[in-house]
Amino acid sequence: MRAMLALLASLLVLAGLAWHFGWRLPAVWNPWAPLDVRQPPNLLTPYKLSRLRDDPALCRQALETSQLRYRAQADSPASANCPLRNVWRIEGGQARLSSSFLASCPLAVAYALFENHGLQPVAQRVLGQAVAQVDHLGSFACRNVYHRKQGRLSQHATANALDISGFRMQDGQRIVLARDWQAGGQKAEFLRQVQQAACESFSTVLGPAYNAAHHNHFHLDMGRWQVCR
């Protein structure tokens, strides 16, 4: 016990000296610094994303570092079957969207991270061009998991999940999960690398290899569980 207390005291003294002489943690490694979407995800990113859930001001700071087009949405009444708080309408980013979607703050910022550090770099690396449009099946839906009558609410019920079904490239070609995941070739390789890249930004990423219910889309959410399948 004495040894532990002595070690703790020594660490505090060193931290105090470092602060006194002007040494500061870089913002990217400072847990309390706002998340900067321009910086690649690191070990602190999940914690920084979690801080955005109940802090609209901190959320806006993070969104302002992104290339997203977004609008704040009014909170729904607490009496709603699926009440929404700190939700944003995402209208596009580097790539346009098949339609705008509602997103919790963590989902919105994770999408920006994914597009910036995952999706577009993979597109350039595998296909030599940018993604021009992201096609999706929606985000908010007040329902249980797998549309069951009983059970827990889906992450979609809090606008904390997005289902992506395909992409349209700069040259006009379409890449569709339902058709191209099993087709082989560059398109299939692109989709597999996109899924792996998504796991760096989102908590849960489920694709066609997970089960039949996901044969035509990537499910991306910001729930508690870390799953990449």
C-alpha positions as CSV (number, residue, x, y, z in Angstrom):
1,M,0.0,0.0,0.0
2,R,2.8,2.4,0.9
3,A,4.5,1.7,-2.4
4,M,1.3,2.4,-4.3
5,L,0.8,5.7,-2.5
6,A,4.4,6.7,-3.1
7,L,4.0,5.9,-6.8
8,L,0.8,7.9,-7.1
9,A,2.4,10.8,-5.3
10,S,5.3,10.7,-7.7
11,L,3.0,10.7,-10.7
12,L,1.1,13.6,-9.3
13,V,4.3,15.6,-8.8
14,L,5.5,14.8,-12.3
15,A,2.1,15.8,-13.7
16,G,2.2,19.1,-11.8
17,L,5.7,19.8,-13.0
18,A,4.7,19.1,-16.6
19,W,1.7,21.4,-16.3
20,H,3.9,24.1,-14.7
21,F,6.4,24.1,-17.5
22,G,3.7,24.3,-20.1
23,W,3.5,20.7,-21.4
24,R,0.0,19.8,-22.6
25,L,-1.5,16.7,-24.0
26,P,-2.2,17.1,-27.8
27,A,-5.9,17.6,-28.3
28,V,-6.2,14.3,-30.1
29,W,-5.0,12.4,-27.0
30,N,-6.8,14.7,-24.5
31,P,-10.0,12.9,-23.3
32,W,-11.7,16.3,-22.6
33,A,-10.8,18.0,-25.8
34,P,-13.6,18.2,-28.4
35,L,-13.6,15.5,-31.1
36,D,-12.1,16.7,-34.3
37,V,-13.4,14.8,-37.3
38,R,-10.4,15.8,-39.4
39,Q,-8.2,13.6,-37.2
40,P,-8.2,9.8,-37.7
41,P,-10.0,7.7,-35.0
42,N,-7.9,6.5,-32.2
43,L,-8.4,4.7,-28.8
44,L,-10.1,7.8,-27.3
45,T,-12.6,8.2,-30.1
46,P,-15.3,5.9,-28.6
47,Y,-15.2,7.9,-25.4
48,K,-15.3,11.2,-27.1
49,L,-18.2,10.0,-29.2
50,S,-20.1,8.9,-26.1
51,R,-19.7,12.4,-24.6
52,L,-21.7,13.9,-27.5
53,R,-24.9,12.0,-26.7
54,D,-26.2,14.5,-24.1
55,D,-24.3,17.6,-25.0
56,P,-25.6,19.5,-28.0
57,A,-23.0,22.3,-27.7
58,L,-20.1,19.8,-27.7
59,C,-21.8,18.0,-30.6
60,R,-22.0,21.1,-32.7
61,Q,-18.2,21.7,-32.0
62,A,-17.5,18.2,-33.4
63,L,-19.8,18.7,-36.4
64,E,-18.2,22.0,-37.3
65,T,-15.0,20.1,-38.0
66,S,-16.7,17.9,-40.5
67,Q,-17.8,18.3,-44.1
68,L,-21.4,17.3,-43.3
69,R,-24.4,19.5,-44.1
70,Y,-26.7,19.2,-41.1
71,R,-29.6,20.9,-39.2
72,A,-30.5,20.6,-35.6
73,Q,-33.9,19.0,-34.9
74,A,-36.2,19.9,-32.0
75,D,-36.5,17.3,-29.3
76,S,-39.6,15.2,-29.4
77,P,-42.1,15.1,-26.5
78,A,-41.0,12.9,-23.6
79,S,-44.4,11.2,-24.0
80,A,-43.5,9.9,-27.6
81,N,-43.2,6.2,-28.0
82,C,-39.7,6.7,-29.2
83,P,-38.5,10.1,-27.9
84,L,-35.6,11.8,-29.6
85,R,-33.1,14.1,-28.0
86,N,-30.0,15.8,-29.4
87,V,-30.9,14.6,-33.0
88,W,-29.6,16.1,-36.2
89,R,-30.8,15.9,-39.8
90,I,-27.9,14.9,-42.0
91,E,-28.3,16.2,-45.6
92,G,-25.0,15.2,-47.1
93,G,-21.3,15.3,-46.8
94,Q,-18.4,14.7,-49.2
95,A,-20.9,12.4,-51.0
96,R,-24.5,13.3,-51.5
97,L,-27.2,11.0,-49.9
98,S,-30.1,9.2,-51.5
99,S,-32.1,11.1,-49.0
100,S,-31.4,13.0,-45.7
101,F,-31.6,11.0,-42.5
102,L,-32.1,11.7,-38.8
103,A,-29.1,10.8,-36.6
104,S,-28.2,11.0,-32.9
105,C,-25.2,13.1,-32.4
106,P,-22.8,10.1,-32.0
107,L,-24.2,8.5,-35.2
108,A,-23.8,11.8,-37.1
109,V,-20.2,12.4,-36.1
110,A,-19.3,8.7,-36.5
111,Y,-20.7,8.9,-40.1
112,A,-18.5,11.9,-40.7
113,L,-15.4,10.0,-39.4
114,F,-16.3,7.0,-41.5
115,E,-16.7,9.0,-44.7
116,N,-13.5,11.0,-44.2
117,H,-11.2,8.3,-43.0
118,G,-12.8,5.1,-44.2
119,L,-15.3,5.3,-47.2
120,Q,-13.6,7.8,-49.5
121,P,-10.0,6.5,-48.9
122,V,-11.2,2.9,-49.6
123,A,-12.9,4.1,-52.8
124,Q,-9.7,5.8,-54.0
125,R,-7.6,2.8,-53.1
126,V,-9.7,0.1,-54.6
127,L,-11.6,1.8,-57.4
128,G,-9.4,4.9,-58.1
129,Q,-12.3,7.3,-57.7
130,A,-14.6,9.0,-55.1
131,V,-18.0,7.9,-53.9
132,A,-20.5,10.4,-55.3
133,Q,-23.6,9.1,-53.4
134,V,-24.4,6.9,-50.5
135,D,-27.7,5.0,-50.8
136,H,-29.4,4.1,-47.6
137,L,-32.6,2.4,-46.2
138,G,-33.1,4.9,-43.4
139,S,-32.1,5.6,-39.8
140,F,-35.0,6.4,-37.4
141,A,-37.7,3.8,-37.0
142,C,-39.7,3.4,-33.8
143,R,-39.6,-0.4,-33.6
144,N,-38.1,-3.4,-31.8
145,V,-35.1,-5.4,-33.1
146,Y,-36.0,-7.3,-36.3
147,H,-39.5,-5.8,-36.1
148,R,-40.5,-8.2,-33.4
149,K,-43.7,-7.5,-31.5
150,Q,-41.9,-8.2,-28.2
151,G,-38.3,-7.5,-27.2
152,R,-35.9,-4.7,-26.9
153,L,-36.0,-1.5,-28.9
154,S,-33.8,-1.3,-32.0
155,Q,-31.0,1.3,-32.1
156,H,-33.1,2.7,-35.0
157,A,-35.7,3.7,-32.4
158,T,-33.4,6.4,-31.1
159,A,-32.0,7.4,-34.6
160,N,-28.8,5.7,-33.4
161,A,-28.4,3.4,-36.4
162,L,-28.2,3.8,-40.2
163,D,-28.6,1.1,-42.9
164,I,-26.5,1.6,-46.0
165,S,-27.5,-0.4,-49.1
166,G,-25.1,0.8,-51.8
167,F,-23.0,3.4,-53.4
168,R,-22.8,5.4,-56.6
169,M,-19.4,6.2,-57.9
170,Q,-18.0,9.3,-59.6
171,D,-18.1,7.7,-63.0
172,G,-21.8,6.7,-62.5
173,Q,-21.4,3.0,-61.7
174,R,-23.6,1.6,-58.9
175,I,-22.4,-0.8,-56.2
176,V,-25.3,-2.6,-54.5
177,L,-24.8,-4.9,-51.5
178,A,-27.6,-7.3,-52.5
179,R,-26.0,-7.9,-55.9
180,D,-22.3,-7.2,-55.5
181,W,-21.3,-8.6,-52.1
182,Q,-21.1,-12.2,-53.5
183,A,-20.2,-11.2,-57.1
184,G,-16.4,-11.2,-56.6
185,G,-14.1,-8.7,-58.3
186,Q,-13.3,-5.1,-57.4
187,K,-16.9,-4.2,-56.3
188,A,-16.9,-7.1,-53.7
189,E,-13.5,-6.1,-52.5
190,F,-14.6,-2.5,-52.2
191,L,-17.6,-3.5,-50.0
192,R,-15.5,-5.7,-47.8
193,Q,-12.9,-3.0,-47.2
194,V,-15.7,-0.5,-46.6
195,Q,-17.2,-2.7,-43.9
196,Q,-13.8,-3.1,-42.1
197,A,-13.3,0.6,-42.3
198,A,-16.7,1.3,-40.8
199,C,-15.7,-0.7,-37.7
200,E,-13.2,2.0,-36.9
201,S,-15.9,4.6,-36.5
202,F,-19.1,2.8,-35.4
203,S,-19.8,0.6,-32.4
204,T,-21.7,-2.1,-34.3
205,V,-21.3,-3.0,-37.9
206,L,-23.3,-5.9,-39.4
207,G,-23.3,-6.9,-43.0
208,P,-24.4,-9.7,-45.4
209,A,-22.1,-12.2,-43.7
210,Y,-23.8,-11.8,-40.4
211,N,-27.3,-13.2,-41.3
212,A,-29.9,-13.2,-44.0
213,A,-31.7,-10.1,-42.5
214,H,-28.6,-8.1,-43.5
215,H,-28.1,-9.5,-47.0
216,N,-28.8,-6.2,-48.7
217,H,-27.2,-3.6,-46.3
218,F,-24.7,-2.6,-43.7
219,H,-26.2,-1.9,-40.3
220,L,-24.2,0.8,-38.5
221,D,-25.0,1.8,-35.0
222,M,-23.6,3.5,-31.9
223,G,-25.0,1.2,-29.3
224,R,-23.1,-0.2,-26.3
225,W,-21.7,-3.3,-27.9
226,Q,-18.5,-3.4,-30.1
227,V,-19.4,-5.8,-32.9
228,C,-17.9,-6.1,-36.4
229,R,-19.4,-8.9,-38.4
